[in-house]
């Protein structure tokens, strides 16, 4: 089956620093990837849609200058949390759709737990 | 506006019982309705999904019932087991766009 890999799985950083999270589709090409954020005991909230070779589309209320998304290849998208603050602590999950299938299914990574001190 | 409404928020079922989780949606353009299972600290995993041209789909102990006219769909877990204890999310999407998730249901199956 299609596999999406995220790295790192958890990261702790100091307030004011930047953190990069990688999302890779291991066995399929993903023209579109989606980034979600999940706070404890809450649902997954869409942050942005990432299209290979173009600028990401951000959901209302998500600061594009704070959450930088780059989708430079068909198998890699990155999310950089710039100048992180404690309120950015969350579980970040990427997902991708296999462009070779027309099932609508989204494959999710294992998530990255960010803790900002 | 919440596009996908899920209930109940939490559910306790005895081992061997049937777990039922319900979702309702607003957007009639939605054409894909999956259910995901999530364990603590893990990403969500697809359980089962349905499209609006089908009223029911069964995979093992998991069944989706879909009512297009009522804009509702539900997940039934037969013979619930302690290992099914997790958070379940319904979701919906249209034409290959991002999934919109319900708020989730925490299921506890008591042994």
Interface residues (C-beta under 8 A of the other chain):
Chain A: X6 X32 X34 X42 X43 X44 X45 X46 X49 X93 X95 X97 X103 X104 X105 X106 X107 X108 X109 X110 X111 X113
Chain B: X31 X32 X34 X36 X41 X42 X43 X44 X45 X46 X49 X51 X89 X93 X96 X97 X98 X99 X100 X101 X102 X103 X104
